[in-house]
Amino acid sequence: MATTSKSTRSNDDANPIVDDIAERAARIREDLAALGDALAGAGSVKSGVAREAAEHKIDELLKSGEKIVSELSGQYSRAEKQVSTTVRDKPLQSIGVAVAAGFLAAFLMRR
């Protein structure tokens, strides 16, 4: 290859062609660099959109989780009030249920 470039340099008619090719190669490099920058920008835009979508989904999940915790808390509160009311209304029956549950637990733990 070195001999080829020497022969083209020594020939005056070939210099404009070599210069033209060099200019075109430089333009192609610039265009490729610009294309690379554009693709990088598009990639960052897509990653930004994906990040926003992920953050939105996380916010939705957090809100959904808070709603579920709130509903379960309300159900637990209602069940606690119902048990308290039942124990006040029927204390002997409540003691009987507690004793039966204790015997059952002791029986199961012995095995």
PyMOL CGO cylinders between C-alpha atoms (Angstrom):
from pymol import cmd
from pymol.cgo import CYLINDER

trace = [
    CYLINDER, 0.00, 0.00, 0.00, 2.85, 2.36, 0.71, 0.3, 1, 1, 1, 1, 1, 1,
    CYLINDER, 2.85, 2.36, 0.71, 4.01, 2.04, -2.87, 0.3, 1, 1, 1, 1, 1, 1,
    CYLINDER, 4.01, 2.04, -2.87, 0.55, 2.82, -4.15, 0.3, 1, 1, 1, 1, 1, 1,
    CYLINDER, 0.55, 2.82, -4.15, 0.33, 6.03, -2.17, 0.3, 1, 1, 1, 1, 1, 1,
    CYLINDER, 0.33, 6.03, -2.17, 3.79, 7.07, -3.35, 0.3, 1, 1, 1, 1, 1, 1,
    CYLINDER, 3.79, 7.07, -3.35, 2.83, 6.49, -6.96, 0.3, 1, 1, 1, 1, 1, 1,
    CYLINDER, 2.83, 6.49, -6.96, -0.37, 8.51, -6.59, 0.3, 1, 1, 1, 1, 1, 1,
    CYLINDER, -0.37, 8.51, -6.59, 1.50, 11.31, -4.89, 0.3, 1, 1, 1, 1, 1, 1,
    CYLINDER, 1.50, 11.31, -4.89, 4.07, 11.45, -7.65, 0.3, 1, 1, 1, 1, 1, 1,
    CYLINDER, 4.07, 11.45, -7.65, 1.33, 11.61, -10.29, 0.3, 1, 1, 1, 1, 1, 1,
    CYLINDER, 1.33, 11.61, -10.29, -0.13, 15.16, -10.36, 0.3, 1, 1, 1, 1, 1, 1,
    CYLINDER, -0.13, 15.16, -10.36, -3.35, 14.04, -12.10, 0.3, 1, 1, 1, 1, 1, 1,
    CYLINDER, -3.35, 14.04, -12.10, -4.23, 11.67, -9.21, 0.3, 1, 1, 1, 1, 1, 1,
    CYLINDER, -4.23, 11.67, -9.21, -3.93, 14.26, -6.42, 0.3, 1, 1, 1, 1, 1, 1,
    CYLINDER, -3.93, 14.26, -6.42, -7.36, 15.86, -7.01, 0.3, 1, 1, 1, 1, 1, 1,
    CYLINDER, -7.36, 15.86, -7.01, -8.95, 12.40, -6.89, 0.3, 1, 1, 1, 1, 1, 1,
    CYLINDER, -8.95, 12.40, -6.89, -7.15, 11.53, -3.68, 0.3, 1, 1, 1, 1, 1, 1,
    CYLINDER, -7.15, 11.53, -3.68, -8.12, 14.87, -2.18, 0.3, 1, 1, 1, 1, 1, 1,
    CYLINDER, -8.12, 14.87, -2.18, -11.74, 14.33, -3.22, 0.3, 1, 1, 1, 1, 1, 1,
    CYLINDER, -11.74, 14.33, -3.22, -11.76, 10.87, -1.65, 0.3, 1, 1, 1, 1, 1, 1,
    CYLINDER, -11.76, 10.87, -1.65, -10.18, 12.27, 1.54, 0.3, 1, 1, 1, 1, 1, 1,
    CYLINDER, -10.18, 12.27, 1.54, -12.82, 15.02, 1.70, 0.3, 1, 1, 1, 1, 1, 1,
    CYLINDER, -12.82, 15.02, 1.70, -15.63, 12.52, 1.18, 0.3, 1, 1, 1, 1, 1, 1,
    CYLINDER, -15.63, 12.52, 1.18, -14.17, 10.22, 3.83, 0.3, 1, 1, 1, 1, 1, 1,
    CYLINDER, -14.17, 10.22, 3.83, -13.99, 13.18, 6.24, 0.3, 1, 1, 1, 1, 1, 1,
    CYLINDER, -13.99, 13.18, 6.24, -17.62, 14.09, 5.48, 0.3, 1, 1, 1, 1, 1, 1,
    CYLINDER, -17.62, 14.09, 5.48, -18.67, 10.46, 6.01, 0.3, 1, 1, 1, 1, 1, 1,
    CYLINDER, -18.67, 10.46, 6.01, -16.84, 10.43, 9.37, 0.3, 1, 1, 1, 1, 1, 1,
    CYLINDER, -16.84, 10.43, 9.37, -18.62, 13.65, 10.38, 0.3, 1, 1, 1, 1, 1, 1,
    CYLINDER, -18.62, 13.65, 10.38, -21.96, 12.26, 9.28, 0.3, 1, 1, 1, 1, 1, 1,
    CYLINDER, -21.96, 12.26, 9.28, -21.33, 9.05, 11.20, 0.3, 1, 1, 1, 1, 1, 1,
    CYLINDER, -21.33, 9.05, 11.20, -20.35, 11.03, 14.29, 0.3, 1, 1, 1, 1, 1, 1,
    CYLINDER, -20.35, 11.03, 14.29, -23.54, 13.11, 13.98, 0.3, 1, 1, 1, 1, 1, 1,
    CYLINDER, -23.54, 13.11, 13.98, -25.58, 9.95, 13.49, 0.3, 1, 1, 1, 1, 1, 1,
    CYLINDER, -25.58, 9.95, 13.49, -23.97, 8.41, 16.56, 0.3, 1, 1, 1, 1, 1, 1,
    CYLINDER, -23.97, 8.41, 16.56, -24.80, 11.51, 18.59, 0.3, 1, 1, 1, 1, 1, 1,
    CYLINDER, -24.80, 11.51, 18.59, -28.38, 11.43, 17.32, 0.3, 1, 1, 1, 1, 1, 1,
    CYLINDER, -28.38, 11.43, 17.32, -28.74, 7.77, 18.23, 0.3, 1, 1, 1, 1, 1, 1,
    CYLINDER, -28.74, 7.77, 18.23, -27.26, 8.41, 21.67, 0.3, 1, 1, 1, 1, 1, 1,
    CYLINDER, -27.26, 8.41, 21.67, -29.75, 11.23, 22.15, 0.3, 1, 1, 1, 1, 1, 1,
    CYLINDER, -29.75, 11.23, 22.15, -32.61, 9.01, 21.07, 0.3, 1, 1, 1, 1, 1, 1,
    CYLINDER, -32.61, 9.01, 21.07, -31.42, 6.32, 23.45, 0.3, 1, 1, 1, 1, 1, 1,
    CYLINDER, -31.42, 6.32, 23.45, -31.31, 8.76, 26.35, 0.3, 1, 1, 1, 1, 1, 1,
    CYLINDER, -31.31, 8.76, 26.35, -34.81, 9.98, 25.45, 0.3, 1, 1, 1, 1, 1, 1,
    CYLINDER, -34.81, 9.98, 25.45, -36.07, 6.39, 25.41, 0.3, 1, 1, 1, 1, 1, 1,
    CYLINDER, -36.07, 6.39, 25.41, -34.36, 5.65, 28.72, 0.3, 1, 1, 1, 1, 1, 1,
    CYLINDER, -34.36, 5.65, 28.72, -35.89, 8.82, 30.16, 0.3, 1, 1, 1, 1, 1, 1,
    CYLINDER, -35.89, 8.82, 30.16, -39.33, 7.72, 28.98, 0.3, 1, 1, 1, 1, 1, 1,
    CYLINDER, -39.33, 7.72, 28.98, -38.76, 4.25, 30.42, 0.3, 1, 1, 1, 1, 1, 1,
    CYLINDER, -38.76, 4.25, 30.42, -37.61, 5.76, 33.71, 0.3, 1, 1, 1, 1, 1, 1,
    CYLINDER, -37.61, 5.76, 33.71, -40.72, 7.97, 33.88, 0.3, 1, 1, 1, 1, 1, 1,
    CYLINDER, -40.72, 7.97, 33.88, -42.94, 4.98, 33.13, 0.3, 1, 1, 1, 1, 1, 1,
    CYLINDER, -42.94, 4.98, 33.13, -41.21, 2.96, 35.85, 0.3, 1, 1, 1, 1, 1, 1,
    CYLINDER, -41.21, 2.96, 35.85, -41.56, 5.78, 38.37, 0.3, 1, 1, 1, 1, 1, 1,
    CYLINDER, -41.56, 5.78, 38.37, -45.24, 6.15, 37.46, 0.3, 1, 1, 1, 1, 1, 1,
    CYLINDER, -45.24, 6.15, 37.46, -45.78, 2.40, 37.93, 0.3, 1, 1, 1, 1, 1, 1,
    CYLINDER, -45.78, 2.40, 37.93, -43.98, 2.50, 41.29, 0.3, 1, 1, 1, 1, 1, 1,
    CYLINDER, -43.98, 2.50, 41.29, -46.19, 5.39, 42.41, 0.3, 1, 1, 1, 1, 1, 1,
    CYLINDER, -46.19, 5.39, 42.41, -49.28, 3.42, 41.38, 0.3, 1, 1, 1, 1, 1, 1,
    CYLINDER, -49.28, 3.42, 41.38, -48.07, 0.36, 43.28, 0.3, 1, 1, 1, 1, 1, 1,
    CYLINDER, -48.07, 0.36, 43.28, -47.34, 2.43, 46.39, 0.3, 1, 1, 1, 1, 1, 1,
    CYLINDER, -47.34, 2.43, 46.39, -50.78, 4.01, 46.28, 0.3, 1, 1, 1, 1, 1, 1,
    CYLINDER, -50.78, 4.01, 46.28, -52.36, 0.60, 45.78, 0.3, 1, 1, 1, 1, 1, 1,
    CYLINDER, -52.36, 0.60, 45.78, -50.36, -0.80, 48.71, 0.3, 1, 1, 1, 1, 1, 1,
    CYLINDER, -50.36, -0.80, 48.71, -51.40, 2.09, 50.94, 0.3, 1, 1, 1, 1, 1, 1,
    CYLINDER, -51.40, 2.09, 50.94, -55.03, 1.55, 49.97, 0.3, 1, 1, 1, 1, 1, 1,
    CYLINDER, -55.03, 1.55, 49.97, -54.82, -2.17, 50.78, 0.3, 1, 1, 1, 1, 1, 1,
    CYLINDER, -54.82, -2.17, 50.78, -53.16, -1.46, 54.15, 0.3, 1, 1, 1, 1, 1, 1,
    CYLINDER, -53.16, -1.46, 54.15, -55.88, 1.08, 54.92, 0.3, 1, 1, 1, 1, 1, 1,
    CYLINDER, -55.88, 1.08, 54.92, -58.64, -1.40, 54.02, 0.3, 1, 1, 1, 1, 1, 1,
    CYLINDER, -58.64, -1.40, 54.02, -57.06, -4.17, 56.10, 0.3, 1, 1, 1, 1, 1, 1,
    CYLINDER, -57.06, -4.17, 56.10, -56.63, -1.79, 59.02, 0.3, 1, 1, 1, 1, 1, 1,
    CYLINDER, -56.63, -1.79, 59.02, -60.31, -0.88, 58.82, 0.3, 1, 1, 1, 1, 1, 1,
    CYLINDER, -60.31, -0.88, 58.82, -61.33, -4.55, 58.67, 0.3, 1, 1, 1, 1, 1, 1,
    CYLINDER, -61.33, -4.55, 58.67, -59.11, -5.36, 61.65, 0.3, 1, 1, 1, 1, 1, 1,
    CYLINDER, -59.11, -5.36, 61.65, -60.60, -2.44, 63.58, 0.3, 1, 1, 1, 1, 1, 1,
    CYLINDER, -60.60, -2.44, 63.58, -64.16, -3.62, 62.81, 0.3, 1, 1, 1, 1, 1, 1,
    CYLINDER, -64.16, -3.62, 62.81, -63.31, -7.20, 63.82, 0.3, 1, 1, 1, 1, 1, 1,
    CYLINDER, -63.31, -7.20, 63.82, -61.78, -5.98, 67.08, 0.3, 1, 1, 1, 1, 1, 1,
    CYLINDER, -61.78, -5.98, 67.08, -64.89, -3.94, 67.90, 0.3, 1, 1, 1, 1, 1, 1,
    CYLINDER, -64.89, -3.94, 67.90, -67.11, -6.91, 67.05, 0.3, 1, 1, 1, 1, 1, 1,
    CYLINDER, -67.11, -6.91, 67.05, -65.11, -9.25, 69.33, 0.3, 1, 1, 1, 1, 1, 1,
    CYLINDER, -65.11, -9.25, 69.33, -65.21, -6.67, 72.15, 0.3, 1, 1, 1, 1, 1, 1,
    CYLINDER, -65.21, -6.67, 72.15, -68.97, -6.29, 71.76, 0.3, 1, 1, 1, 1, 1, 1,
    CYLINDER, -68.97, -6.29, 71.76, -69.50, -10.07, 71.71, 0.3, 1, 1, 1, 1, 1, 1,
    CYLINDER, -69.50, -10.07, 71.71, -67.37, -10.56, 74.86, 0.3, 1, 1, 1, 1, 1, 1,
    CYLINDER, -67.37, -10.56, 74.86, -69.31, -7.84, 76.69, 0.3, 1, 1, 1, 1, 1, 1,
    CYLINDER, -69.31, -7.84, 76.69, -72.68, -9.25, 75.60, 0.3, 1, 1, 1, 1, 1, 1,
    CYLINDER, -72.68, -9.25, 75.60, -71.86, -12.93, 76.28, 0.3, 1, 1, 1, 1, 1, 1,
    CYLINDER, -71.86, -12.93, 76.28, -69.00, -13.19, 78.79, 0.3, 1, 1, 1, 1, 1, 1,
    CYLINDER, -69.00, -13.19, 78.79, -69.58, -16.82, 79.84, 0.3, 1, 1, 1, 1, 1, 1,
    CYLINDER, -69.58, -16.82, 79.84, -69.75, -18.05, 76.25, 0.3, 1, 1, 1, 1, 1, 1,
    CYLINDER, -69.75, -18.05, 76.25, -66.55, -16.12, 75.48, 0.3, 1, 1, 1, 1, 1, 1,
    CYLINDER, -66.55, -16.12, 75.48, -64.75, -17.75, 78.41, 0.3, 1, 1, 1, 1, 1, 1,
    CYLINDER, -64.75, -17.75, 78.41, -65.96, -21.18, 77.21, 0.3, 1, 1, 1, 1, 1, 1,
    CYLINDER, -65.96, -21.18, 77.21, -64.64, -20.56, 73.70, 0.3, 1, 1, 1, 1, 1, 1,
    CYLINDER, -64.64, -20.56, 73.70, -61.29, -19.40, 75.12, 0.3, 1, 1, 1, 1, 1, 1,
    CYLINDER, -61.29, -19.40, 75.12, -61.00, -22.49, 77.34, 0.3, 1, 1, 1, 1, 1, 1,
    CYLINDER, -61.00, -22.49, 77.34, -61.88, -24.80, 74.43, 0.3, 1, 1, 1, 1, 1, 1,
    CYLINDER, -61.88, -24.80, 74.43, -59.29, -23.10, 72.22, 0.3, 1, 1, 1, 1, 1, 1,
    CYLINDER, -59.29, -23.10, 72.22, -56.68, -23.50, 74.98, 0.3, 1, 1, 1, 1, 1, 1,
    CYLINDER, -56.68, -23.50, 74.98, -57.42, -27.24, 75.35, 0.3, 1, 1, 1, 1, 1, 1,
    CYLINDER, -57.42, -27.24, 75.35, -57.26, -27.71, 71.59, 0.3, 1, 1, 1, 1, 1, 1,
    CYLINDER, -57.26, -27.71, 71.59, -53.92, -25.87, 71.38, 0.3, 1, 1, 1, 1, 1, 1,
    CYLINDER, -53.92, -25.87, 71.38, -52.48, -27.92, 74.26, 0.3, 1, 1, 1, 1, 1, 1,
    CYLINDER, -52.48, -27.92, 74.26, -53.69, -31.17, 72.67, 0.3, 1, 1, 1, 1, 1, 1,
    CYLINDER, -53.69, -31.17, 72.67, -52.09, -30.29, 69.30, 0.3, 1, 1, 1, 1, 1, 1,
    CYLINDER, -52.09, -30.29, 69.30, -48.80, -29.22, 70.89, 0.3, 1, 1, 1, 1, 1, 1,
    CYLINDER, -48.80, -29.22, 70.89, -48.46, -32.47, 72.86, 0.3, 1, 1, 1, 1, 1, 1,
    CYLINDER, -48.46, -32.47, 72.86, -48.26, -34.46, 69.66, 0.3, 1, 1, 1, 1, 1, 1,
]
cmd.load_cgo(trace, "trace")
